[in-house]
Amino acid sequence: MDTSAILIHVTFAPDGTVVSISSKPEATGPQQWFNFLTRNTADCYQALSGGRGVFKVPADQLDKLQTACPA
């Protein structure tokens, strides 16, 4: 079983909206990708200081999530 995780980095504006997020599908906006990951992953998000956060997504799930995310 592969236990490696992909880190998806998120940065937020002072008003809480997503400024940038890594590993997003090309046709998806940053806020839309963040909302999708929030709804479709369990216990994967960790808030960090300075308006940042990270999703720790199992490597074998990332492609499935990117494909399932609506454009």
Protein Blocks (a to p, Z undefined) as FASTA:
>chain_A
ZZbdcdddddddfkopafbdghiafklcfklmmmmmmmmcghkbccdehhiacddddfkl
mmmmmmmpcZZ
